[in-house]
Amino acid sequence: MSHITVLKAEAVDALSLTEDSVVIDCTLGAGGHADTILQKLGTNGIYVGIDADASAVEAAKEHFASVSAHTHFVTANFKDIVSVVAKLGIPAPTAILADLGWRSDQFESGGKGFSFAADEPLAMTYGDPKDYLFTATDIVNDWDESSIADVIYGYGEERAARRIANAIVTARELARITTAKQLADIVSSAMPKVRQRSKLHPATKTFQALRIAVNDELGVLKTLLTDGFDLLSSGGKLAIISFHSLEDRLVKHEFKTLAHDHKGVLITKKPIVAGETELRKNPRARSAKLRVIEKS
């Protein structure tokens, strides 16, 4: 299944771009938002695309080689947005966008163990596994049962976390858990029959939790909300598209705090969500929420 960019028009429209805008796209991905953004920028406009996946960056360099705006494509985690901007020596950004979803090809054939059915190494890292403190393999094989349960419950909001953690620890005593399919099968077998028959794969929340833990997604998001907002020029906009309640809760709280402290103005008092037309084309958009704040 090819990747479909979520809330593309809504996100870019919310940034109120001009031909001279300085835009940082924190999650370059397949270039869906980049394509629309670059159509709005003129020869004096600046676009910076950041992605932890080097293959996404290389593909974008080739795809957008002939655009008129000044472009910079950077392999980095967006938590390092301050150092990225400093190294490029560009003016203060007038718009920052982060789409916190992941590409379909990352999920289905990225070789990192994101897919339930894949006999892939269980890494779940967005970037090179060698650059991470730990991977999903480390968590399920080396962490104690209570820590695994805490991760699954805290980041996946999975009610069966302790049952799943126990099944993981029992299974690893027989053989090391090294692939996504192994883990998915273990989690599924630990679930009640009613959960096994659900449309939602029984391992969905467990995989979400491990992915968040490995990539420190909430910590990284918190850093972006603080550092990204500080980087913005006066009147600049920060737009975040989140896909699960933990992310959205964090964005909502941080934006409300900034508005309360008179540092920013909420452009979206309620999140923008996908319309029926988009949902028919892309059911995955159902969980997406876009929030935008303008710096005072």
PAZA-938297 format. One record per residue: residue number from 1; x, z, y of N, C-alpha, C in turn; residue in one letter. Coordinates in nm, 2 decimals. Layout:
BEGIN
- lumtor|n_X|n_Z|n_Y|ca_X|ca_Z|ca_Y|c_X|c_Z|c_Y|pavex
- NUM|X|Z|Y|X|Z|Y|X|Z|Y|a;
...
This chain:
BEGIN
- lumtor|n_X|n_Z|n_Y|ca_X|ca_Z|ca_Y|c_X|c_Z|c_Y|pavex
- 1|0.09|0.00|-0.12|0.00|0.00|0.00|0.09|0.00|0.12|m;
- 2|0.07|-0.10|0.21|0.15|-0.11|0.33|0.11|0.00|0.43|s;
- 3|0.20|0.04|0.52|0.18|0.15|0.61|0.09|0.10|0.73|h;
- 4|-0.01|0.18|0.77|-0.10|0.15|0.88|-0.08|0.27|0.98|i;
- 5|-0.03|0.23|1.10|-0.01|0.33|1.21|-0.14|0.39|1.25|t;
- 6|-0.15|0.52|1.26|-0.27|0.59|1.30|-0.28|0.61|1.45|v;
- 7|-0.40|0.60|1.50|-0.43|0.62|1.64|-0.33|0.55|1.73|l;
- 8|-0.30|0.43|1.70|-0.19|0.36|1.78|-0.24|0.33|1.92|k;
- 9|-0.35|0.27|1.94|-0.40|0.24|2.07|-0.42|0.37|2.15|a;
- 10|-0.49|0.46|2.09|-0.52|0.59|2.16|-0.40|0.66|2.21|e;
- 11|-0.29|0.67|2.12|-0.17|0.74|2.16|-0.10|0.67|2.27|a;
- 12|-0.08|0.54|2.26|-0.01|0.47|2.36|-0.09|0.47|2.50|v;
- 13|-0.22|0.45|2.49|-0.30|0.45|2.61|-0.29|0.59|2.68|d;
- 14|-0.28|0.69|2.60|-0.27|0.83|2.66|-0.14|0.85|2.74|a;
- 15|-0.04|0.77|2.71|0.09|0.79|2.77|0.10|0.73|2.91|l;
- 16|-0.01|0.65|2.95|-0.02|0.58|3.08|0.11|0.51|3.12|s;
- 17|0.16|0.42|3.03|0.29|0.36|3.06|0.28|0.25|3.16|l;
- 18|0.40|0.23|3.23|0.41|0.12|3.33|0.53|0.04|3.28|t;
- 19|0.56|-0.07|3.35|0.68|-0.15|3.30|0.81|-0.08|3.31|e;
- 20|0.82|0.02|3.40|0.94|0.10|3.42|0.95|0.23|3.35|d;
- 21|0.86|0.26|3.26|0.85|0.38|3.19|0.98|0.41|3.10|s;
- 22|1.01|0.53|3.09|1.12|0.57|3.00|1.05|0.65|2.88|v;
- 23|1.05|0.59|2.76|0.97|0.64|2.65|1.06|0.68|2.54|v;
- 24|1.04|0.80|2.48|1.11|0.85|2.36|1.00|0.85|2.25|i;
- 25|1.02|0.77|2.15|0.94|0.77|2.03|1.01|0.85|1.92|d;
- 26|0.97|0.97|1.90|1.04|1.07|1.82|1.03|1.03|1.67|c;
- 27|0.94|0.95|1.63|0.92|0.92|1.49|0.90|0.77|1.48|t;
- 28|1.01|0.70|1.49|1.01|0.55|1.49|0.94|0.49|1.37|l;
- 29|0.97|0.54|1.25|0.90|0.50|1.13|0.90|0.35|1.11|g;
- 30|0.79|0.29|1.08|0.78|0.15|1.06|0.76|0.07|1.19|a;
- 31|0.77|0.14|1.30|0.76|0.07|1.43|0.63|0.03|1.48|g;
- 32|0.52|0.09|1.42|0.39|0.06|1.47|0.36|0.10|1.61|g;
- 33|0.39|0.22|1.65|0.38|0.26|1.79|0.48|0.19|1.88|h;
- 34|0.60|0.17|1.83|0.70|0.10|1.90|0.66|-0.04|1.95|a;
- 35|0.60|-0.11|1.86|0.55|-0.24|1.89|0.46|-0.25|2.01|d;
- 36|0.36|-0.15|2.01|0.26|-0.15|2.12|0.33|-0.10|2.25|t;
- 37|0.42|0.00|2.24|0.49|0.05|2.35|0.57|-0.05|2.42|i;
- 38|0.65|-0.13|2.34|0.74|-0.23|2.40|0.67|-0.34|2.46|l;
- 39|0.55|-0.37|2.42|0.47|-0.47|2.49|0.43|-0.43|2.63|q;
- 40|0.44|-0.30|2.66|0.40|-0.25|2.79|0.52|-0.24|2.89|k;
- 41|0.64|-0.24|2.83|0.76|-0.22|2.91|0.82|-0.35|2.96|l;
- 42|0.87|-0.34|3.08|0.94|-0.46|3.14|1.09|-0.45|3.12|g;
- 43|1.16|-0.53|3.20|1.31|-0.53|3.19|1.37|-0.41|3.23|t;
- 44|1.31|-0.33|3.32|1.36|-0.20|3.36|1.31|-0.08|3.28|n;
- 45|1.23|-0.11|3.18|1.18|0.00|3.10|1.28|0.04|2.99|g;
- 46|1.27|0.16|2.95|1.37|0.21|2.85|1.29|0.27|2.73|i;
- 47|1.33|0.23|2.61|1.26|0.28|2.49|1.37|0.34|2.40|y;
- 48|1.35|0.46|2.35|1.43|0.52|2.26|1.35|0.55|2.13|v;
- 49|1.40|0.50|2.02|1.33|0.52|1.89|1.42|0.61|1.80|g;
- 50|1.37|0.73|1.76|1.44|0.82|1.68|1.38|0.83|1.54|i;
- 51|1.47|0.83|1.43|1.42|0.85|1.30|1.53|0.91|1.21|d;
- 52|1.49|1.00|1.12|1.59|1.06|1.04|1.63|0.97|0.93|a;
- 53|1.55|0.87|0.90|1.57|0.77|0.80|1.65|0.65|0.85|d;
- 54|1.78|0.64|0.81|1.87|0.53|0.87|1.81|0.39|0.84|a;
- 55|1.74|0.37|0.73|1.69|0.24|0.69|1.58|0.20|0.79|s;
- 56|1.50|0.30|0.84|1.40|0.27|0.94|1.46|0.22|1.07|a;
- 57|1.57|0.29|1.11|1.64|0.26|1.23|1.70|0.12|1.23|v;
- 58|1.77|0.08|1.11|1.83|-0.05|1.10|1.72|-0.16|1.10|e;
- 59|1.61|-0.13|1.04|1.50|-0.23|1.03|1.45|-0.26|1.18|a;
- 60|1.44|-0.15|1.25|1.38|-0.16|1.39|1.48|-0.24|1.48|a;
- 61|1.61|-0.22|1.46|1.71|-0.29|1.54|1.69|-0.44|1.52|k;
- 62|1.67|-0.48|1.40|1.66|-0.62|1.37|1.52|-0.67|1.42|e;
- 63|1.42|-0.60|1.40|1.28|-0.64|1.43|1.26|-0.66|1.59|h;
- 64|1.32|-0.56|1.66|1.30|-0.56|1.81|1.42|-0.61|1.89|f;
- 65|1.50|-0.69|1.83|1.62|-0.74|1.89|1.60|-0.82|2.01|a;
- 66|1.49|-0.89|2.02|1.46|-0.98|2.13|1.37|-0.93|2.24|s;
- 67|1.33|-0.80|2.24|1.24|-0.75|2.34|1.31|-0.74|2.48|v;
- 68|1.24|-0.74|2.59|1.30|-0.74|2.72|1.34|-0.60|2.77|s;
- 69|1.28|-0.50|2.72|1.32|-0.36|2.77|1.45|-0.32|2.71|a;
- 70|1.51|-0.22|2.77|1.63|-0.16|2.72|1.59|-0.07|2.60|h;
- 71|1.65|-0.10|2.48|1.62|-0.02|2.36|1.74|0.05|2.30|t;
- 72|1.71|0.17|2.25|1.81|0.25|2.18|1.74|0.30|2.05|h;
- 73|1.80|0.27|1.94|1.75|0.32|1.81|1.85|0.41|1.75|f;
- 74|1.81|0.54|1.72|1.90|0.64|1.69|1.86|0.71|1.56|v;
- 75|1.96|0.72|1.47|1.93|0.80|1.34|1.96|0.95|1.37|t;
- 76|1.85|1.02|1.38|1.86|1.17|1.41|1.73|1.24|1.38|a;
- 77|1.74|1.37|1.38|1.61|1.44|1.37|1.56|1.47|1.51|n;
- 78|1.43|1.46|1.53|1.39|1.48|1.67|1.41|1.62|1.73|f;
- 79|1.44|1.71|1.64|1.48|1.84|1.70|1.60|1.84|1.79|k;
- 80|1.68|1.73|1.77|1.80|1.71|1.85|1.78|1.62|1.97|d;
- 81|1.65|1.62|2.02|1.62|1.52|2.13|1.70|1.55|2.25|i;
- 82|1.74|1.67|2.28|1.82|1.70|2.40|1.95|1.63|2.39|v;
- 83|2.02|1.64|2.28|2.15|1.58|2.27|2.14|1.43|2.26|s;
- 84|2.04|1.38|2.20|2.02|1.23|2.19|2.01|1.18|2.34|v;
- 85|1.93|1.24|2.42|1.91|1.19|2.56|2.04|1.21|2.63|v;
- 86|2.11|1.32|2.61|2.24|1.34|2.69|2.34|1.23|2.65|a;
- 87|2.35|1.20|2.52|2.45|1.10|2.48|2.41|0.96|2.53|k;
- 88|2.29|0.93|2.54|2.25|0.80|2.59|2.26|0.79|2.74|l;
- 89|2.26|0.90|2.81|2.27|0.90|2.95|2.15|0.84|3.03|g;
- 90|2.03|0.85|2.97|1.92|0.78|3.03|1.85|0.88|3.13|i;
- 91|1.76|0.83|3.22|1.69|0.92|3.31|1.59|1.01|3.23|p;
- 92|1.53|1.10|3.30|1.43|1.19|3.23|1.32|1.11|3.18|a;
- 93|1.27|1.13|3.06|1.16|1.05|3.00|1.03|1.07|3.08|p;
- 94|0.96|0.96|3.09|0.82|0.98|3.15|0.72|0.99|3.04|t;
- 95|0.76|0.97|2.91|0.66|0.98|2.80|0.74|1.01|2.67|a;
- 96|0.68|1.10|2.59|0.74|1.13|2.46|0.62|1.13|2.36|i;
- 97|0.64|1.07|2.25|0.54|1.06|2.15|0.60|1.10|2.01|l;
- 98|0.53|1.18|1.94|0.57|1.21|1.80|0.45|1.20|1.71|a;
- 99|0.46|1.11|1.61|0.36|1.09|1.50|0.41|1.17|1.38|d;
- 100|0.35|1.28|1.35|0.41|1.37|1.25|0.37|1.33|1.10|l;
- 101|0.31|1.22|1.09|0.28|1.17|0.95|0.40|1.10|0.90|g;
- 102|0.40|1.06|0.77|0.51|0.99|0.71|0.46|0.85|0.66|w;
- 103|0.55|0.76|0.65|0.52|0.62|0.62|0.48|0.61|0.47|r;
- 104|0.39|0.52|0.44|0.34|0.50|0.31|0.45|0.46|0.21|s;
- 105|0.55|0.39|0.26|0.66|0.35|0.17|0.75|0.47|0.14|d;
- 106|0.76|0.57|0.23|0.83|0.69|0.20|0.76|0.76|0.09|q;
- 107|0.63|0.76|0.09|0.55|0.84|-0.01|0.55|0.77|-0.14|f;
- 108|0.54|0.63|-0.14|0.52|0.56|-0.27|0.65|0.51|-0.33|e;
- 109|0.75|0.48|-0.25|0.87|0.42|-0.32|0.99|0.45|-0.24|s;
- 110|1.00|0.57|-0.18|1.11|0.60|-0.10|1.23|0.66|-0.18|g;
- 111|1.20|0.69|-0.30|1.31|0.75|-0.39|1.35|0.89|-0.36|g;
- 112|1.26|0.96|-0.28|1.29|1.10|-0.25|1.20|1.20|-0.32|k;
- 113|1.10|1.15|-0.40|1.02|1.24|-0.48|0.89|1.29|-0.41|g;
- 114|0.85|1.21|-0.31|0.72|1.24|-0.24|0.60|1.21|-0.32|f;
- 115|0.61|1.11|-0.41|0.49|1.06|-0.49|0.47|1.14|-0.62|s;
- 116|0.35|1.18|-0.64|0.32|1.26|-0.76|0.35|1.18|-0.89|f;
- 117|0.34|1.05|-0.89|0.36|0.97|-1.02|0.50|0.92|-1.04|a;
- 118|0.59|0.95|-0.94|0.72|0.89|-0.95|0.82|0.97|-1.03|a;
- 119|0.89|0.90|-1.12|1.01|0.96|-1.18|1.13|0.95|-1.09|d;
- 120|1.12|1.01|-0.97|1.22|1.00|-0.87|1.29|1.14|-0.86|e;
- 121|1.41|1.15|-0.82|1.47|1.28|-0.79|1.39|1.36|-0.69|p;
- 122|1.37|1.49|-0.72|1.28|1.57|-0.65|1.36|1.63|-0.52|l;
- 123|1.37|1.55|-0.42|1.44|1.59|-0.30|1.34|1.63|-0.19|a;
- 124|1.25|1.54|-0.15|1.16|1.56|-0.04|1.22|1.58|0.09|m;
- 125|1.34|1.51|0.11|1.40|1.52|0.24|1.37|1.39|0.32|t;
- 126|1.36|1.40|0.45|1.34|1.27|0.53|1.47|1.20|0.55|y;
- 127|1.57|1.27|0.55|1.71|1.21|0.57|1.79|1.22|0.44|g;
- 128|1.92|1.21|0.45|2.01|1.22|0.34|2.01|1.36|0.28|d;
- 129|1.97|1.37|0.15|1.97|1.51|0.09|2.10|1.59|0.11|p;
- 130|2.21|1.52|0.12|2.34|1.59|0.14|2.35|1.67|0.27|k;
- 131|2.26|1.63|0.37|2.26|1.70|0.50|2.17|1.82|0.51|d;
- 132|2.10|1.85|0.40|2.01|1.96|0.40|2.06|2.09|0.33|y;
- 133|2.01|2.20|0.38|2.05|2.33|0.32|2.00|2.34|0.17|l;
- 134|1.88|2.29|0.15|1.83|2.29|0.01|1.72|2.18|0.00|f;
- 135|1.70|2.14|-0.12|1.59|2.04|-0.15|1.48|2.10|-0.23|t;
- 136|1.38|2.02|-0.26|1.27|2.07|-0.34|1.32|2.11|-0.48|a;
- 137|1.42|2.04|-0.53|1.47|2.07|-0.66|1.53|2.21|-0.66|t;
- 138|1.60|2.25|-0.55|1.66|2.38|-0.54|1.55|2.49|-0.54|d;
- 139|1.44|2.46|-0.47|1.33|2.56|-0.46|1.27|2.59|-0.59|i;
- 140|1.23|2.48|-0.66|1.16|2.50|-0.79|1.25|2.55|-0.90|v;
- 141|1.37|2.53|-0.89|1.46|2.57|-1.00|1.54|2.70|-0.98|n;
- 142|1.57|2.73|-0.85|1.66|2.84|-0.82|1.59|2.96|-0.75|d;
- 143|1.48|2.93|-0.68|1.42|3.04|-0.61|1.34|3.13|-0.70|w;
- 144|1.32|3.26|-0.67|1.24|3.35|-0.75|1.09|3.32|-0.74|d;
- 145|1.02|3.37|-0.83|0.88|3.33|-0.84|0.80|3.37|-0.72|e;
- 146|0.82|3.49|-0.66|0.75|3.53|-0.54|0.78|3.44|-0.42|s;
- 147|0.90|3.40|-0.41|0.94|3.32|-0.30|0.87|3.18|-0.31|s;
- 148|0.87|3.12|-0.43|0.80|3.00|-0.45|0.65|3.01|-0.42|i;
- 149|0.59|3.12|-0.46|0.45|3.14|-0.43|0.43|3.15|-0.28|a;
- 150|0.52|3.22|-0.21|0.50|3.24|-0.07|0.51|3.10|0.01|d;
- 151|0.60|3.02|-0.04|0.61|2.88|0.02|0.48|2.80|0.00|v;
- 152|0.44|2.80|-0.12|0.32|2.72|-0.16|0.19|2.77|-0.08|i;
- 153|0.18|2.90|-0.07|0.06|2.96|0.00|0.08|2.94|0.15|y;
- 154|0.20|2.98|0.20|0.22|2.98|0.35|0.21|2.84|0.41|g;
- 155|0.28|2.74|0.34|0.29|2.61|0.40|0.18|2.51|0.34|y;
- 156|0.13|2.54|0.22|0.03|2.45|0.16|-0.11|2.51|0.17|g;
- 157|-0.12|2.64|0.21|-0.25|2.70|0.21|-0.32|2.68|0.08|e;
- 158|-0.24|2.70|-0.03|-0.29|2.68|-0.17|-0.33|2.81|-0.23|e;
- 159|-0.46|2.83|-0.26|-0.51|2.95|-0.31|-0.45|2.99|-0.45|r;
- 160|-0.42|2.88|-0.52|-0.36|2.91|-0.66|-0.21|2.92|-0.66|a;
- 161|-0.15|2.96|-0.55|-0.01|2.96|-0.53|0.06|3.04|-0.64|a;
- 162|0.01|3.16|-0.67|0.08|3.25|-0.76|0.07|3.19|-0.90|r;
- 163|-0.04|3.13|-0.94|-0.06|3.07|-1.07|0.04|2.95|-1.08|r;
- 164|0.05|2.87|-0.98|0.14|2.76|-0.98|0.29|2.80|-0.99|i;
- 165|0.33|2.90|-0.91|0.46|2.95|-0.91|0.50|3.00|-1.05|a;
- 166|0.41|3.07|-1.11|0.43|3.12|-1.25|0.45|3.01|-1.35|n;
- 167|0.37|2.90|-1.33|0.39|2.78|-1.42|0.52|2.71|-1.40|a;
- 168|0.57|2.71|-1.28|0.69|2.65|-1.24|0.81|2.73|-1.31|i;
- 169|0.81|2.86|-1.29|0.91|2.94|-1.35|0.91|2.94|-1.50|v;
- 170|0.79|2.93|-1.56|0.78|2.92|-1.71|0.84|2.79|-1.76|t;
- 171|0.81|2.68|-1.69|0.85|2.55|-1.73|1.00|2.53|-1.71|a;
- 172|1.06|2.59|-1.61|1.20|2.57|-1.58|1.29|2.64|-1.68|r;
- 173|1.23|2.74|-1.75|1.31|2.81|-1.86|1.33|2.72|-1.98|e;
- 174|1.24|2.62|-1.99|1.26|2.52|-2.10|1.35|2.41|-2.06|l;
- 175|1.33|2.36|-1.94|1.41|2.25|-1.89|1.41|2.24|-1.74|a;
- 176|1.52|2.21|-1.68|1.53|2.20|-1.53|1.43|2.09|-1.48|r;
- 177|1.36|2.12|-1.37|1.27|2.03|-1.31|1.34|1.94|-1.21|i;
- 178|1.35|1.81|-1.24|1.43|1.72|-1.16|1.35|1.61|-1.10|t;
- 179|1.23|1.58|-1.14|1.16|1.47|-1.09|1.02|1.51|-1.03|t;
- 180|0.97|1.43|-0.94|0.84|1.46|-0.88|0.73|1.46|-0.99|a;
- 181|0.73|1.37|-1.08|0.63|1.36|-1.18|0.63|1.49|-1.27|k;
- 182|0.75|1.53|-1.31|0.76|1.66|-1.38|0.68|1.77|-1.31|q;
- 183|0.72|1.79|-1.18|0.66|1.89|-1.10|0.51|1.87|-1.09|l;
- 184|0.46|1.75|-1.06|0.32|1.73|-1.05|0.24|1.76|-1.18|a;
- 185|0.30|1.73|-1.29|0.24|1.76|-1.42|0.23|1.91|-1.44|d;
- 186|0.34|1.98|-1.40|0.34|2.13|-1.42|0.23|2.19|-1.33|i;
- 187|0.22|2.15|-1.21|0.12|2.20|-1.12|-0.02|2.17|-1.17|v;
- 188|-0.04|2.05|-1.21|-0.17|2.01|-1.26|-0.22|2.09|-1.38|s;
- 189|-0.12|2.11|-1.47|-0.16|2.19|-1.59|-0.19|2.34|-1.56|s;
- 190|-0.14|2.38|-1.44|-0.17|2.52|-1.41|-0.31|2.54|-1.34|a;
- 191|-0.37|2.43|-1.31|-0.49|2.44|-1.23|-0.62|2.45|-1.32|m;
- 192|-0.72|2.51|-1.27|-0.85|2.51|-1.35|-0.90|2.37|-1.37|p;
- 193|-0.98|2.35|-1.47|-1.03|2.21|-1.50|-1.10|2.15|-1.38|k;
- 194|-1.17|2.23|-1.30|-1.25|2.17|-1.19|-1.15|2.11|-1.09|v;
- 195|-1.03|2.17|-1.07|-0.93|2.12|-0.97|-0.87|2.00|-1.03|r;
- 196|-0.85|1.99|-1.16|-0.79|1.87|-1.23|-0.88|1.75|-1.21|q;
- 197|-1.01|1.77|-1.20|-1.10|1.66|-1.19|-1.13|1.62|-1.04|r;
- 198|-1.07|1.69|-0.95|-1.10|1.66|-0.81|-1.04|1.53|-0.77|s;
- 199|-1.10|1.47|-0.66|-1.04|1.34|-0.61|-0.90|1.37|-0.55|k;
- 200|-0.89|1.49|-0.49|-0.76|1.53|-0.43|-0.66|1.57|-0.55|l;
- 201|-0.55|1.51|-0.55|-0.46|1.54|-0.66|-0.42|1.69|-0.66|h;
- 202|-0.43|1.76|-0.78|-0.40|1.90|-0.78|-0.27|1.95|-0.72|p;
- 203|-0.17|1.86|-0.72|-0.04|1.90|-0.66|-0.03|1.87|-0.51|a;
- 204|-0.13|1.82|-0.45|-0.12|1.78|-0.31|-0.07|1.89|-0.22|t;
- 205|-0.13|2.01|-0.22|-0.09|2.11|-0.13|0.05|2.17|-0.17|k;
- 206|0.08|2.17|-0.30|0.21|2.22|-0.34|0.32|2.12|-0.28|t;
- 207|0.30|1.99|-0.30|0.40|1.90|-0.25|0.41|1.91|-0.10|f;
- 208|0.29|1.93|-0.03|0.30|1.94|0.12|0.38|2.06|0.16|q;
- 209|0.36|2.17|0.09|0.43|2.30|0.12|0.58|2.28|0.10|a;
- 210|0.62|2.22|-0.01|0.77|2.20|-0.04|0.83|2.11|0.07|l;
- 211|0.76|2.00|0.10|0.81|1.91|0.20|0.83|1.98|0.34|r;
- 212|0.73|2.06|0.38|0.74|2.13|0.50|0.86|2.23|0.50|i;
- 213|0.88|2.30|0.39|0.99|2.39|0.38|1.12|2.32|0.38|a;
- 214|1.14|2.22|0.30|1.27|2.15|0.29|1.31|2.09|0.43|v;
- 215|1.21|2.04|0.50|1.24|1.97|0.63|1.22|2.06|0.75|n;
- 216|1.19|2.19|0.72|1.17|2.29|0.83|1.07|2.23|0.94|d;
- 217|0.97|2.17|0.89|0.88|2.09|0.98|0.82|2.17|1.10|e;
- 218|0.78|2.29|1.07|0.72|2.37|1.18|0.83|2.42|1.28|l;
- 219|0.94|2.45|1.23|1.05|2.49|1.32|1.10|2.37|1.40|g;
- 220|1.11|2.26|1.34|1.15|2.14|1.41|1.04|2.10|1.52|v;
- 221|0.91|2.11|1.48|0.81|2.08|1.58|0.81|2.18|1.69|l;
- 222|0.83|2.30|1.67|0.84|2.40|1.77|0.95|2.37|1.87|k;
- 223|1.07|2.33|1.82|1.18|2.29|1.90|1.14|2.17|1.99|t;
- 224|1.08|2.07|1.93|1.04|1.95|2.00|0.94|1.99|2.12|l;
- 225|0.84|2.07|2.09|0.74|2.11|2.19|0.81|2.18|2.31|l;
- 226|0.91|2.26|2.28|0.98|2.32|2.39|1.08|2.23|2.46|t;
- 227|1.17|2.17|2.38|1.28|2.09|2.44|1.22|1.96|2.50|d;
- 228|1.13|1.90|2.43|1.07|1.77|2.47|1.00|1.79|2.60|g;
- 229|0.92|1.89|2.61|0.85|1.92|2.74|0.94|1.94|2.85|f;
- 230|1.05|2.02|2.83|1.14|2.05|2.93|1.21|1.92|2.98|d;
- 231|1.24|1.83|2.89|1.30|1.70|2.93|1.22|1.61|3.02|l;
- 232|1.09|1.62|3.00|1.00|1.53|3.08|1.02|1.54|3.23|l;
- 233|1.00|1.42|3.29|1.00|1.42|3.44|0.86|1.47|3.48|s;
- 234|0.85|1.51|3.61|0.72|1.56|3.66|0.62|1.45|3.65|s;
- 235|0.50|1.48|3.59|0.40|1.39|3.57|0.41|1.31|3.43|g;
- 236|0.52|1.35|3.36|0.54|1.28|3.23|0.45|1.34|3.13|g;
- 237|0.43|1.27|3.02|0.33|1.31|2.92|0.40|1.33|2.78|k;
- 238|0.35|1.43|2.71|0.40|1.46|2.57|0.27|1.44|2.48|l;
- 239|0.28|1.35|2.38|0.17|1.33|2.29|0.22|1.36|2.15|a;
- 240|0.14|1.43|2.08|0.17|1.47|1.94|0.05|1.43|1.85|i;
- 241|0.08|1.36|1.74|-0.02|1.33|1.64|0.01|1.42|1.52|i;
- 242|-0.08|1.51|1.48|-0.05|1.60|1.37|-0.15|1.56|1.26|s;
- 243|-0.12|1.61|1.13|-0.20|1.57|1.02|-0.24|1.69|0.93|f;
- 244|-0.20|1.81|0.96|-0.26|1.92|0.89|-0.27|2.04|0.98|h;
- 245|-0.35|2.14|0.94|-0.39|2.24|1.03|-0.27|2.33|1.08|s;
- 246|-0.17|2.35|1.00|-0.06|2.42|1.05|0.01|2.36|1.17|l;
- 247|0.03|2.23|1.16|0.09|2.15|1.28|0.00|2.16|1.40|e;
- 248|-0.13|2.12|1.38|-0.22|2.12|1.49|-0.24|2.25|1.56|d;
- 249|-0.24|2.36|1.48|-0.25|2.49|1.53|-0.14|2.52|1.62|r;
- 250|-0.02|2.48|1.58|0.10|2.51|1.66|0.10|2.43|1.79|l;
- 251|0.07|2.30|1.78|0.06|2.22|1.90|-0.05|2.27|2.00|v;
- 252|-0.16|2.30|1.95|-0.27|2.35|2.03|-0.23|2.48|2.10|k;
- 253|-0.16|2.57|2.03|-0.12|2.70|2.09|-0.01|2.67|2.20|h;
- 254|0.08|2.59|2.17|0.19|2.57|2.27|0.14|2.50|2.39|e;
- 255|0.05|2.40|2.37|0.00|2.33|2.49|-0.09|2.42|2.58|f;
- 256|-0.17|2.50|2.51|-0.25|2.60|2.59|-0.17|2.70|2.67|k;
- 257|-0.06|2.74|2.61|0.03|2.83|2.68|0.10|2.77|2.80|t;
- 258|0.14|2.64|2.78|0.20|2.57|2.90|0.10|2.55|3.01|l;
- 259|-0.03|2.52|2.97|-0.13|2.50|3.07|-0.16|2.63|3.14|a;
- 260|-0.17|2.74|3.06|-0.20|2.87|3.12|-0.09|2.92|3.22|h;
- 261|0.03|2.88|3.19|0.15|2.92|3.27|0.16|2.82|3.39|d;
- 262|0.07|2.73|3.40|0.07|2.63|3.51|0.19|2.53|3.51|h;
- 263|0.25|2.52|3.39|0.36|2.42|3.37|0.31|2.28|3.33|k;
- 264|0.19|2.28|3.28|0.13|2.15|3.24|-0.02|2.14|3.25|g;
- 265|-0.07|2.02|3.24|-0.22|2.00|3.24|-0.26|1.94|3.11|v;
- 266|-0.36|2.00|3.05|-0.41|1.94|2.92|-0.49|1.81|2.95|l;
- 267|-0.44|1.70|2.89|-0.51|1.58|2.90|-0.62|1.57|2.80|i;
- 268|-0.60|1.64|2.68|-0.70|1.64|2.58|-0.74|1.79|2.55|t;
- 269|-0.85|1.83|2.61|-0.89|1.97|2.58|-0.94|1.98|2.43|k;
- 270|-0.99|1.87|2.38|-1.01|1.86|2.23|-0.93|1.75|2.18|k;
- 271|-0.89|1.76|2.05|-0.80|1.65|2.00|-0.88|1.52|1.99|p;
- 272|-0.80|1.41|2.01|-0.86|1.27|1.98|-0.84|1.25|1.83|i;
- 273|-0.95|1.20|1.77|-0.95|1.17|1.63|-0.98|1.02|1.61|v;
- 274|-0.96|0.97|1.48|-0.99|0.83|1.45|-1.13|0.80|1.45|a;
- 275|-1.17|0.69|1.50|-1.31|0.64|1.50|-1.35|0.58|1.37|g;
- 276|-1.47|0.55|1.35|-1.52|0.50|1.22|-1.46|0.37|1.18|e;
- 277|-1.43|0.28|1.28|-1.37|0.15|1.25|-1.23|0.17|1.19|t;
- 278|-1.15|0.26|1.25|-1.02|0.29|1.19|-1.03|0.36|1.06|e;
- 279|-1.12|0.45|1.04|-1.14|0.52|0.91|-1.17|0.43|0.80|l;
- 280|-1.25|0.33|0.83|-1.29|0.23|0.73|-1.16|0.15|0.68|r;
- 281|-1.07|0.12|0.77|-0.95|0.05|0.74|-0.85|0.14|0.68|k;
- 282|-0.84|0.27|0.72|-0.74|0.36|0.68|-0.79|0.50|0.66|n;
- 283|-0.85|0.53|0.54|-0.90|0.67|0.52|-0.80|0.78|0.55|p;
- 284|-0.67|0.75|0.54|-0.57|0.85|0.56|-0.57|0.90|0.70|r;
- 285|-0.64|0.83|0.79|-0.64|0.87|0.93|-0.74|0.98|0.96|a;
- 286|-0.81|1.02|0.86|-0.92|1.12|0.87|-0.86|1.25|0.92|r;
- 287|-0.74|1.29|0.88|-0.69|1.42|0.92|-0.61|1.42|1.04|s;
- 288|-0.59|1.30|1.11|-0.50|1.29|1.22|-0.57|1.34|1.35|a;
- 289|-0.49|1.42|1.43|-0.54|1.47|1.56|-0.43|1.45|1.66|k;
- 290|-0.47|1.39|1.77|-0.39|1.36|1.88|-0.41|1.46|2.00|l;
- 291|-0.30|1.52|2.04|-0.31|1.61|2.16|-0.21|1.57|2.26|r;
- 292|-0.25|1.57|2.39|-0.16|1.52|2.50|-0.16|1.62|2.61|v;
- 293|-0.04|1.65|2.67|-0.02|1.73|2.78|0.06|1.66|2.89|i;
- 294|0.03|1.68|3.01|0.11|1.62|3.13|0.19|1.73|3.20|e;
- 295|0.31|1.71|3.22|0.40|1.81|3.29|0.36|1.82|3.44|k;
- 296|0.35|1.93|3.49|0.31|1.95|3.63|0.43|1.92|3.72|s;
